[in-house]
Amino acid sequence: MDFEILTVRQPKNGKEILTLKALRDAEIGNYFVIDSTYLRDGAISNKFRHAFWFPDQLVKKGEHVLLITGEGNYKYEPANVIIKHGRHYFYWDVKSNVWNNDKDSITLLHIAEFTTKVIGEIKS
């Protein structure tokens, strides 16, 4: 795995921020994040409510990737005397919080290969 899940927090503006850290130079577009619910016994379920596939963007080792649940446009903030690691800001454009319960889970998936077909092209 090229990225590590660091934190998820909710600042005063109410929008959640998921922070990942690059463990080596890597393409974040090969990853997506899913939010899953939990079962009555507290175990993680296989019911996924939200998914975010990161767009292609090279992230250098040590830089942070911030996924914000609100609206916005991608931006990059280089490291400086205040910010020790460069930051890549991505926006999920969802209107409500995703991780609204301490038992919810964050799953980071690496996509090695995939194929896509339009439903209308494969209906028999």
Phi, psi and omega in degrees: 000132182272345184231151179240137174283121181263300185210161163226130183216164180234100179288182185301333181284355175088349180273131180286150177230116173266130180244128175246154177238134177282124179273345176199167175302129184202160178268112181290340178294352176268012184229151166218161184245138174232151178251126177241156179274193183224158178272170181303327180277004178092352179289153178290135180268175174258020176267112181259127184263325184223145176220143176225120176261118182293141173287162180301127177194124176286131179240128181278153179309132179090343179287158180253146174246122179249123176252116185253133185290344182275191181271151177164181180239147180308141171210158178239135177239111182291159177298147176207194184293335179267316181259114186285336182233141174301150183232133174252119182258122175240151184236131185277336181061035172261150187272345182230170179292146181265312181259080187257012178213140182298344179267349174299159179232156175250126176240125177257122183245136174264128183260106180280315179212156174202160174225148181228138176227140175282130186307316181299337180274345184241001177294140179254000000 
